């Protein structure tokens, strides 16, 4: 098996030396997504719900480029600046994930890239 780098112009460009995602066999590993709007290349600054919606859209777009969907996600990692936003993030996340319910952890961190409030990465498999 070899790895395949995944890239789509419809999701934010990586802000460092990494890929939007890497496919290895039947698995895809999507790098942490933050609330950068791919058209404007600007951070979506607003409520935690607005940021989380943009993050989930970015994840969805990267997955789609490789032929996957959010329903194929088996693991997510959520990093948040303020855990008091957990319920709001969880609500938006649940709207996108539906009954998929992958394994997950949510971790409060001191700081995130570009000073966003939330970052989410995922692993999907078919």
Secondary structure, DSSP 8 states (H G I E B T S, - for coil): --EEEE--TTS---SSSS-SEEEETTEEEEEEE-SB-TTT--B--S-HHHHHHHHHHHHHHHHHHTT--GGGEEEEEEEES-GGGHHHHHHHHHHHHTT---EEEEEE-S--GGG-SEEEEEEEE-
